[in-house]
Amino acid sequence: MTKLKKYKFSDLYEMSSGISSKPEQAGHGSPFVSFSTVFNNYFLPEVLPDKMDTLQKDQEKCSVLEGDLFLTRTSETLDELGMSCVAVKDYPNATFSGFLKRFRPTQKDITYHKYLAFYLRSKLFRKTMSNNAIMTLRASFNEQIFSYLDLLLPEHQEQVKAGDLLYLFNEKIELNNKINAELEAMAKLIYDYWFVQFDFPNENGKPYKSSGGKMVFNEELKREIPEGWGFDIIGNLLAKEQLGGKTPSSEYLVSGSIPIIDQSTKFICGYTNEESKRIKAETPRIVFGDHTRILKLINFDFARGADGTQVLLSKEERVPQHFFYHSLLKIDLSNYGYARHFKFLKDTRTIIPDLNIVTQYEEKAKNWYDMIWANMRENQKLSELRDWLLPMLMNGQVSVGGS
């Protein structure tokens, strides 16, 4: 069993505040660490997604170096306070937001930043953070909280071995996410090329419209479409199954056998063990939020969430599910009022392509999404393994390398 030692957080790190910026500074200039970047990542990304027009003195005072820890300083809720993110390299000329606190190590042989990245996101530290936070109008991280926080750490070399192992898990998860983004982008690109520009491969393998393929003006769609193609309203394409899948009656669980899908960007809002509410993933399902307009394509068993969460399944051979999903993504619902989106969606006209062409697309898209879901399942297993291993590493029950 690894021996642990307690340290004052404030004895090992120096806390600094970020810059106060104006709206006109945002979107251009030098790299910038934002609240959202820290909140959503264990580690700062290779390239920071945000920029800020800053002065050299700001860049010197609010620099971002390898080993720096960042915590969210202020939030509406305690759950979002003190969320951490770690820099694993230097970011020249970068600065960080005033809604963050930077913690720069004052020692080199007690803490290891990759280990701290997981430690600070652990349930143990999150609970310690919540217990010490103060609530006024907003949750706020201040010098007083910093002075109260303790870190219970193994020897530095143990941190290095554990941190490097957990970091490998994280890198694999990030790699899978990048691959999935590329695969989904490919499915979207081919859809646009074939069914928006109509340059699907003709009988000679050449782009149909660009090679002089015959186009016919359709009065209902108010546009030209390839000869032989048709249209229908989306409501006519939906299987009646989309009306099923009622919300579980019991309270949503933190974990359970069936994830509950809702309309939010978080997507999974809880879990249930009510087998009668399970919707089987015999074929991919499209989930549509009537209020939020969010569309998701999923391929796992689930329960339907709150009212307005619609489960869509095409009943038409010429509108297979992956093609159908990308067709729905092209519909603009931004000008329709709250709770009317699904009605408008059902009344919208959509193209019905040639069966041979849509079958070719469906075969490609299915292969890409099968790879996406395989990567997602691997990520889930890696996350579960990481979350199972972390508390044992933290309390000294196990060590990496058998030492």
Summary of the structure (lengths in Angstrom):
residues: 403
radius of gyration: 25.6
end to end distance: 8.9
largest distance: 76.9
contacts: 1205
relative contact order: 0.12
helix: 38%
strand: 24%
